[in-house]
Amino acid sequence: MSKSNLLSTLLLRAIGVGVGPVTEYIILFIWFLIGAFTAAGFYGWS
């Protein structure tokens, strides 16, 4: 899970350099929502 978060952070940084900080925050928010729903799903199914 740590590797996944680190990879996501690196991806966000790479994307952020290309498109700018505002879009980076939007993508980060989307990733956060996906992560929250995924975590909720895993806890729900476990």
Summary of the structure (lengths in Angstrom):
residues: 46
radius of gyration: 12.3
end to end distance: 16.5
largest distance: 38.6
contacts: 94
relative contact order: 0.10
helix: 93%
strand: 0%
